[in-house]
Amino acid sequence: MLTLKRLLTACMLGSALSGTAALAGDNDINSISLTSQKEFADFSDSVTNVFAHKTLLPGEPLGVLGFDIGIGLISSESRFKLNTQAPDSSHRVNILTVNAQKGLPGGFDIGVQYNQLMDSDASSISGELRYAILEGGVLYPSLSVGGQYTKASGMDALDYQSFGVDLGISKGFANFTPYANIGMVAASVDPILNTNLKEENPTLLSVSAGLNINLFAFDVLVGYNQIGENNNFILKAGYRF
């Protein structure tokens, strides 16, 4: 347990020091300064990458007694600064994430994911249901399909929600479980305080890959997600049983 606490502390310190330096509130979205629909459409793609559900675990079914819980950090790419909507090709948003997944009978898993943007009041919560088409074995991988719903809150100027579907493959090798997923995310990004702009509904390709490492006392996951043209880097620590 002490090792896990040290790892998470190191992750948080590293996240605070990485990327573009941010002041408090740099990732709030309490007003929209964009004036053209094209600019808002591009901004909506970045918003979707930041708030949409992220893949934080392999697709292998957990089983009736199984569970996966963890806390982690996500570094999300955004082509815009969130608070001013100024274009910035190097801007990244650091996100603290907590997830819990529970195995159910019949090859189903159900889970929840909570993401809190750092330097912001904004957050999102996602629910996911997965089904194992193939549960996997010694000689073959598991194959699963999943559906997700995400709702964001804490923004005065935007209303955000999204749906996602994906197909995932994973295979355990001793203490290592690599995984990969491909799917789509369909989002609704509504500029509720700006009557000159219309709601955008981006539909974006989502791909992910990662590696879960079982260290006996706890698990560590390193992962990569890309939603549209924007990427996410993930580090998570927790327990998977």
DOGU-702943 format. One record per residue (C-alpha): x, y, z; chain; residue in one letter. Coordinates in Angstrom, 1 decimal, always signed. Layout:
<pt u="X" v="Y" w="Z" chain="A" resn="A"/>
...
END
This chain:
<pt u="+0.0" v="+0.0" w="+0.0" chain="A" resn="M"/>
<pt u="+2.8" v="+2.4" w="+0.8" chain="A" resn="L"/>
<pt u="+4.4" v="+1.8" w="-2.6" chain="A" resn="T"/>
<pt u="+1.1" v="+2.5" w="-4.3" chain="A" resn="L"/>
<pt u="+0.7" v="+5.8" w="-2.4" chain="A" resn="K"/>
<pt u="+4.2" v="+6.8" w="-3.4" chain="A" resn="R"/>
<pt u="+3.5" v="+6.0" w="-7.0" chain="A" resn="L"/>
<pt u="+0.3" v="+8.1" w="-7.1" chain="A" resn="L"/>
<pt u="+2.1" v="+11.0" w="-5.3" chain="A" resn="T"/>
<pt u="+4.8" v="+10.9" w="-8.0" chain="A" resn="A"/>
<pt u="+2.2" v="+10.8" w="-10.7" chain="A" resn="C"/>
<pt u="+0.5" v="+13.9" w="-9.3" chain="A" resn="M"/>
<pt u="+3.7" v="+15.8" w="-8.9" chain="A" resn="L"/>
<pt u="+4.8" v="+14.9" w="-12.5" chain="A" resn="G"/>
<pt u="+1.4" v="+16.0" w="-13.9" chain="A" resn="S"/>
<pt u="+1.6" v="+19.3" w="-12.1" chain="A" resn="A"/>
<pt u="+5.1" v="+20.0" w="-13.6" chain="A" resn="L"/>
<pt u="+4.4" v="+18.7" w="-17.1" chain="A" resn="S"/>
<pt u="+3.1" v="+20.4" w="-20.2" chain="A" resn="G"/>
<pt u="+2.2" v="+24.1" w="-20.4" chain="A" resn="T"/>
<pt u="+2.2" v="+25.8" w="-17.1" chain="A" resn="A"/>
<pt u="-1.4" v="+26.6" w="-16.0" chain="A" resn="A"/>
<pt u="-2.9" v="+29.0" w="-13.5" chain="A" resn="L"/>
<pt u="-6.0" v="+28.3" w="-11.5" chain="A" resn="A"/>
<pt u="-9.0" v="+28.3" w="-13.8" chain="A" resn="G"/>
<pt u="-7.1" v="+27.9" w="-17.0" chain="A" resn="D"/>
<pt u="-9.3" v="+25.0" w="-18.0" chain="A" resn="N"/>
<pt u="-12.7" v="+26.6" w="-17.0" chain="A" resn="D"/>
<pt u="-15.2" v="+27.1" w="-19.9" chain="A" resn="I"/>
<pt u="-17.4" v="+29.9" w="-18.5" chain="A" resn="N"/>
<pt u="-17.6" v="+31.9" w="-21.7" chain="A" resn="S"/>
<pt u="-17.3" v="+31.4" w="-25.5" chain="A" resn="I"/>
<pt u="-15.2" v="+34.0" w="-27.4" chain="A" resn="S"/>
<pt u="-15.4" v="+32.2" w="-30.8" chain="A" resn="L"/>
<pt u="-17.4" v="+34.0" w="-33.5" chain="A" resn="T"/>
<pt u="-17.5" v="+31.6" w="-36.4" chain="A" resn="S"/>
<pt u="-19.2" v="+28.2" w="-36.6" chain="A" resn="Q"/>
<pt u="-16.1" v="+26.6" w="-38.2" chain="A" resn="K"/>
<pt u="-13.9" v="+27.7" w="-35.2" chain="A" resn="E"/>
<pt u="-16.5" v="+26.3" w="-32.8" chain="A" resn="F"/>
<pt u="-16.7" v="+23.0" w="-34.7" chain="A" resn="A"/>
<pt u="-12.9" v="+22.6" w="-34.4" chain="A" resn="D"/>
<pt u="-13.0" v="+23.6" w="-30.7" chain="A" resn="F"/>
<pt u="-15.8" v="+21.0" w="-30.2" chain="A" resn="S"/>
<pt u="-13.4" v="+18.2" w="-31.4" chain="A" resn="D"/>
<pt u="-10.9" v="+19.2" w="-28.7" chain="A" resn="S"/>
<pt u="-13.6" v="+19.4" w="-26.1" chain="A" resn="V"/>
<pt u="-14.8" v="+15.9" w="-27.1" chain="A" resn="T"/>
<pt u="-11.3" v="+14.5" w="-26.7" chain="A" resn="N"/>
<pt u="-11.0" v="+16.0" w="-23.2" chain="A" resn="V"/>
<pt u="-14.3" v="+14.9" w="-21.9" chain="A" resn="F"/>
<pt u="-15.2" v="+11.6" w="-23.7" chain="A" resn="A"/>
<pt u="-14.8" v="+8.2" w="-22.0" chain="A" resn="H"/>
<pt u="-11.2" v="+6.9" w="-21.9" chain="A" resn="K"/>
<pt u="-10.2" v="+3.2" w="-22.0" chain="A" resn="T"/>
<pt u="-8.6" v="+2.5" w="-18.7" chain="A" resn="L"/>
<pt u="-8.5" v="-1.3" w="-18.5" chain="A" resn="L"/>
<pt u="-8.2" v="-4.4" w="-20.7" chain="A" resn="P"/>
<pt u="-11.3" v="-5.9" w="-22.3" chain="A" resn="G"/>
<pt u="-11.0" v="-9.3" w="-20.6" chain="A" resn="E"/>
<pt u="-14.2" v="-10.1" w="-18.6" chain="A" resn="P"/>
<pt u="-13.7" v="-9.8" w="-14.8" chain="A" resn="L"/>
<pt u="-16.1" v="-12.6" w="-13.9" chain="A" resn="G"/>
<pt u="-18.8" v="-12.5" w="-11.2" chain="A" resn="V"/>
<pt u="-16.3" v="-12.0" w="-8.4" chain="A" resn="L"/>
<pt u="-13.9" v="-9.8" w="-10.2" chain="A" resn="G"/>
<pt u="-13.4" v="-6.0" w="-10.0" chain="A" resn="F"/>
<pt u="-11.1" v="-3.3" w="-11.3" chain="A" resn="D"/>
<pt u="-10.6" v="-0.1" w="-9.3" chain="A" resn="I"/>
<pt u="-8.0" v="+2.6" w="-9.8" chain="A" resn="G"/>
<pt u="-6.9" v="+6.2" w="-9.8" chain="A" resn="I"/>
<pt u="-4.8" v="+7.8" w="-12.5" chain="A" resn="G"/>
<pt u="-3.7" v="+10.8" w="-14.5" chain="A" resn="L"/>
<pt u="-4.6" v="+11.6" w="-18.1" chain="A" resn="I"/>
<pt u="-2.8" v="+14.2" w="-20.3" chain="A" resn="S"/>
<pt u="-5.2" v="+15.2" w="-23.0" chain="A" resn="S"/>
<pt u="-4.3" v="+17.1" w="-26.1" chain="A" resn="E"/>
<pt u="-6.4" v="+20.2" w="-27.0" chain="A" resn="S"/>
<pt u="-5.8" v="+22.4" w="-30.0" chain="A" resn="R"/>
<pt u="-7.3" v="+25.3" w="-28.1" chain="A" resn="F"/>
<pt u="-6.9" v="+26.8" w="-24.6" chain="A" resn="K"/>
<pt u="-10.2" v="+25.9" w="-22.9" chain="A" resn="L"/>
<pt u="-10.8" v="+29.1" w="-21.0" chain="A" resn="N"/>
<pt u="-10.1" v="+31.6" w="-23.9" chain="A" resn="T"/>
<pt u="-10.5" v="+29.3" w="-26.9" chain="A" resn="Q"/>
<pt u="-7.3" v="+30.7" w="-28.3" chain="A" resn="A"/>
<pt u="-5.6" v="+28.3" w="-30.7" chain="A" resn="P"/>
<pt u="-2.6" v="+26.6" w="-29.1" chain="A" resn="D"/>
<pt u="-1.1" v="+23.5" w="-30.8" chain="A" resn="S"/>
<pt u="+0.9" v="+22.6" w="-27.7" chain="A" resn="S"/>
<pt u="-1.8" v="+22.9" w="-25.1" chain="A" resn="H"/>
<pt u="-2.5" v="+19.9" w="-22.8" chain="A" resn="R"/>
<pt u="-5.2" v="+19.4" w="-20.2" chain="A" resn="V"/>
<pt u="-4.2" v="+17.3" w="-17.1" chain="A" resn="N"/>
<pt u="-7.1" v="+15.2" w="-15.7" chain="A" resn="I"/>
<pt u="-7.4" v="+13.2" w="-12.5" chain="A" resn="L"/>
<pt u="-9.4" v="+10.1" w="-13.1" chain="A" resn="T"/>
<pt u="-11.0" v="+7.4" w="-10.9" chain="A" resn="V"/>
<pt u="-12.6" v="+4.3" w="-12.2" chain="A" resn="N"/>
<pt u="-14.4" v="+1.2" w="-10.9" chain="A" resn="A"/>
<pt u="-15.5" v="-1.8" w="-13.0" chain="A" resn="Q"/>
<pt u="-17.4" v="-4.9" w="-11.7" chain="A" resn="K"/>
<pt u="-17.9" v="-8.3" w="-13.3" chain="A" resn="G"/>
<pt u="-21.4" v="-9.6" w="-13.9" chain="A" resn="L"/>
<pt u="-22.8" v="-13.0" w="-14.9" chain="A" resn="P"/>
<pt u="-22.8" v="-14.0" w="-18.6" chain="A" resn="G"/>
<pt u="-19.6" v="-12.2" w="-19.6" chain="A" resn="G"/>
<pt u="-20.9" v="-8.7" w="-18.8" chain="A" resn="F"/>
<pt u="-18.9" v="-6.0" w="-17.0" chain="A" resn="D"/>
<pt u="-20.4" v="-2.7" w="-15.8" chain="A" resn="I"/>
<pt u="-18.3" v="+0.4" w="-14.8" chain="A" resn="G"/>
<pt u="-18.1" v="+4.0" w="-13.9" chain="A" resn="V"/>
<pt u="-15.4" v="+6.6" w="-14.6" chain="A" resn="Q"/>
<pt u="-15.1" v="+10.0" w="-13.0" chain="A" resn="Y"/>
<pt u="-12.7" v="+12.6" w="-14.5" chain="A" resn="N"/>
<pt u="-11.8" v="+15.9" w="-12.9" chain="A" resn="Q"/>
<pt u="-10.0" v="+18.5" w="-15.0" chain="A" resn="L"/>
<pt u="-7.1" v="+20.2" w="-13.1" chain="A" resn="M"/>
<pt u="-7.2" v="+24.0" w="-12.9" chain="A" resn="D"/>
<pt u="-11.0" v="+23.8" w="-13.6" chain="A" resn="S"/>
<pt u="-14.4" v="+23.3" w="-12.0" chain="A" resn="D"/>
<pt u="-15.3" v="+21.1" w="-15.0" chain="A" resn="A"/>
<pt u="-15.6" v="+17.3" w="-14.6" chain="A" resn="S"/>
<pt u="-17.3" v="+14.4" w="-16.4" chain="A" resn="S"/>
<pt u="-18.8" v="+11.1" w="-15.4" chain="A" resn="I"/>
<pt u="-19.1" v="+8.0" w="-17.6" chain="A" resn="S"/>
<pt u="-20.9" v="+4.8" w="-17.4" chain="A" resn="G"/>
<pt u="-19.9" v="+1.7" w="-19.5" chain="A" resn="E"/>
<pt u="-21.4" v="-1.7" w="-20.2" chain="A" resn="L"/>
<pt u="-19.2" v="-4.4" w="-21.8" chain="A" resn="R"/>
<pt u="-19.9" v="-7.8" w="-23.2" chain="A" resn="Y"/>
<pt u="-17.3" v="-10.5" w="-23.9" chain="A" resn="A"/>
<pt u="-17.9" v="-12.1" w="-27.3" chain="A" resn="I"/>
<pt u="-14.9" v="-14.3" w="-26.6" chain="A" resn="L"/>
<pt u="-13.8" v="-14.7" w="-23.0" chain="A" resn="E"/>
<pt u="-10.2" v="-15.6" w="-24.0" chain="A" resn="G"/>
<pt u="-8.0" v="-18.5" w="-23.0" chain="A" resn="G"/>
<pt u="-4.5" v="-19.8" w="-23.0" chain="A" resn="V"/>
<pt u="-4.2" v="-19.9" w="-26.8" chain="A" resn="L"/>
<pt u="-6.5" v="-17.1" w="-27.9" chain="A" resn="Y"/>
<pt u="-7.4" v="-13.5" w="-26.9" chain="A" resn="P"/>
<pt u="-10.6" v="-12.1" w="-25.5" chain="A" resn="S"/>
<pt u="-12.8" v="-10.1" w="-27.7" chain="A" resn="L"/>
<pt u="-15.4" v="-7.6" w="-26.3" chain="A" resn="S"/>
<pt u="-17.8" v="-4.9" w="-27.3" chain="A" resn="V"/>
<pt u="-18.6" v="-1.9" w="-25.1" chain="A" resn="G"/>
<pt u="-21.0" v="+1.0" w="-25.0" chain="A" resn="G"/>
<pt u="-20.4" v="+4.2" w="-23.0" chain="A" resn="Q"/>
<pt u="-22.3" v="+7.4" w="-22.0" chain="A" resn="Y"/>
<pt u="-20.6" v="+10.5" w="-20.7" chain="A" resn="T"/>
<pt u="-22.0" v="+13.7" w="-19.2" chain="A" resn="K"/>
<pt u="-19.9" v="+16.7" w="-18.3" chain="A" resn="A"/>
<pt u="-20.7" v="+19.4" w="-15.7" chain="A" resn="S"/>
<pt u="-19.1" v="+22.5" w="-14.1" chain="A" resn="G"/>
<pt u="-19.1" v="+24.6" w="-17.3" chain="A" resn="M"/>
<pt u="-21.2" v="+27.8" w="-17.5" chain="A" resn="D"/>
<pt u="-20.9" v="+28.1" w="-21.3" chain="A" resn="A"/>
<pt u="-21.1" v="+24.6" w="-22.6" chain="A" resn="L"/>
<pt u="-23.4" v="+21.6" w="-22.3" chain="A" resn="D"/>
<pt u="-21.6" v="+18.4" w="-23.2" chain="A" resn="Y"/>
<pt u="-22.6" v="+14.7" w="-23.5" chain="A" resn="Q"/>
<pt u="-21.4" v="+11.8" w="-25.7" chain="A" resn="S"/>
<pt u="-22.1" v="+8.2" w="-26.6" chain="A" resn="F"/>
<pt u="-19.4" v="+5.7" w="-27.6" chain="A" resn="G"/>
<pt u="-19.1" v="+2.2" w="-28.9" chain="A" resn="V"/>
<pt u="-16.0" v="+0.1" w="-29.3" chain="A" resn="D"/>
<pt u="-14.5" v="-3.3" w="-30.1" chain="A" resn="L"/>
<pt u="-11.7" v="-4.4" w="-27.8" chain="A" resn="G"/>
<pt u="-9.1" v="-7.2" w="-27.9" chain="A" resn="I"/>
<pt u="-6.8" v="-8.2" w="-25.1" chain="A" resn="S"/>
<pt u="-4.6" v="-11.2" w="-24.1" chain="A" resn="K"/>
<pt u="-2.8" v="-11.9" w="-20.8" chain="A" resn="G"/>
<pt u="+0.8" v="-13.1" w="-20.8" chain="A" resn="F"/>
<pt u="+1.9" v="-13.9" w="-17.2" chain="A" resn="A"/>
<pt u="+1.7" v="-10.6" w="-15.4" chain="A" resn="N"/>
<pt u="+1.2" v="-8.5" w="-18.5" chain="A" resn="F"/>
<pt u="-2.0" v="-7.9" w="-20.4" chain="A" resn="T"/>
<pt u="-1.8" v="-5.8" w="-23.6" chain="A" resn="P"/>
<pt u="-5.0" v="-4.5" w="-25.1" chain="A" resn="Y"/>
<pt u="-6.3" v="-2.5" w="-28.1" chain="A" resn="A"/>
<pt u="-9.7" v="-0.9" w="-28.9" chain="A" resn="N"/>
<pt u="-11.3" v="+0.8" w="-31.9" chain="A" resn="I"/>
<pt u="-14.7" v="+2.6" w="-32.0" chain="A" resn="G"/>
<pt u="-16.6" v="+5.8" w="-32.5" chain="A" resn="M"/>
<pt u="-17.6" v="+8.7" w="-30.2" chain="A" resn="V"/>
<pt u="-20.7" v="+10.8" w="-31.0" chain="A" resn="A"/>
<pt u="-20.9" v="+14.0" w="-29.0" chain="A" resn="A"/>
<pt u="-23.2" v="+16.9" w="-28.4" chain="A" resn="S"/>
<pt u="-21.5" v="+20.2" w="-27.7" chain="A" resn="V"/>
<pt u="-24.0" v="+23.0" w="-27.1" chain="A" resn="D"/>
<pt u="-22.8" v="+26.7" w="-26.6" chain="A" resn="P"/>
<pt u="-25.6" v="+27.5" w="-24.2" chain="A" resn="I"/>
<pt u="-24.5" v="+31.2" w="-23.5" chain="A" resn="L"/>
<pt u="-23.8" v="+32.1" w="-27.2" chain="A" resn="N"/>
<pt u="-26.9" v="+32.4" w="-29.3" chain="A" resn="T"/>
<pt u="-24.8" v="+33.2" w="-32.4" chain="A" resn="N"/>
<pt u="-23.3" v="+29.7" w="-32.5" chain="A" resn="L"/>
<pt u="-25.2" v="+26.4" w="-33.1" chain="A" resn="K"/>
<pt u="-24.7" v="+23.1" w="-31.4" chain="A" resn="E"/>
<pt u="-22.0" v="+20.9" w="-32.8" chain="A" resn="E"/>
<pt u="-22.3" v="+17.1" w="-33.1" chain="A" resn="N"/>
<pt u="-18.9" v="+15.7" w="-33.8" chain="A" resn="P"/>
<pt u="-18.6" v="+12.0" w="-34.6" chain="A" resn="T"/>
<pt u="-15.0" v="+10.9" w="-34.2" chain="A" resn="L"/>
<pt u="-12.9" v="+7.7" w="-34.5" chain="A" resn="L"/>
<pt u="-11.6" v="+6.5" w="-31.2" chain="A" resn="S"/>
<pt u="-8.5" v="+4.2" w="-30.9" chain="A" resn="V"/>
<pt u="-6.7" v="+3.0" w="-27.8" chain="A" resn="S"/>
<pt u="-3.9" v="+0.7" w="-26.8" chain="A" resn="A"/>
<pt u="-2.1" v="+0.0" w="-23.5" chain="A" resn="G"/>
<pt u="-0.6" v="-2.5" w="-21.1" chain="A" resn="L"/>
<pt u="-1.8" v="-3.6" w="-17.7" chain="A" resn="N"/>
<pt u="+1.0" v="-4.8" w="-15.4" chain="A" resn="I"/>
<pt u="+0.2" v="-6.9" w="-12.4" chain="A" resn="N"/>
<pt u="+2.7" v="-6.2" w="-9.6" chain="A" resn="L"/>
<pt u="+1.0" v="-8.6" w="-7.1" chain="A" resn="F"/>
<pt u="+0.3" v="-5.9" w="-4.5" chain="A" resn="A"/>
<pt u="-1.3" v="-3.6" w="-7.1" chain="A" resn="F"/>
<pt u="-1.6" v="-3.1" w="-10.9" chain="A" resn="D"/>
<pt u="-0.2" v="-0.3" w="-13.1" chain="A" resn="V"/>
<pt u="-1.6" v="+0.6" w="-16.5" chain="A" resn="L"/>
<pt u="+0.0" v="+2.7" w="-19.2" chain="A" resn="V"/>
<pt u="-2.2" v="+3.6" w="-22.1" chain="A" resn="G"/>
<pt u="-2.8" v="+5.7" w="-25.2" chain="A" resn="Y"/>
<pt u="-6.2" v="+7.0" w="-26.5" chain="A" resn="N"/>
<pt u="-6.8" v="+9.0" w="-29.6" chain="A" resn="Q"/>
<pt u="-10.2" v="+10.6" w="-30.3" chain="A" resn="I"/>
<pt u="-10.3" v="+12.2" w="-33.7" chain="A" resn="G"/>
<pt u="-7.0" v="+14.0" w="-34.2" chain="A" resn="E"/>
<pt u="-6.2" v="+14.5" w="-30.5" chain="A" resn="N"/>
<pt u="-4.3" v="+12.2" w="-28.2" chain="A" resn="N"/>
<pt u="-4.4" v="+11.2" w="-24.6" chain="A" resn="N"/>
<pt u="-1.6" v="+9.6" w="-22.4" chain="A" resn="F"/>
<pt u="-2.7" v="+7.6" w="-19.4" chain="A" resn="I"/>
<pt u="-1.0" v="+6.3" w="-16.2" chain="A" resn="L"/>
<pt u="-3.2" v="+4.4" w="-13.7" chain="A" resn="K"/>
<pt u="-2.6" v="+2.5" w="-10.5" chain="A" resn="A"/>
<pt u="-5.1" v="+0.3" w="-8.8" chain="A" resn="G"/>
<pt u="-6.3" v="-3.2" w="-8.1" chain="A" resn="Y"/>
<pt u="-7.6" v="-5.8" w="-10.6" chain="A" resn="R"/>
<pt u="-9.0" v="-9.1" w="-9.4" chain="A" resn="F"/>
END
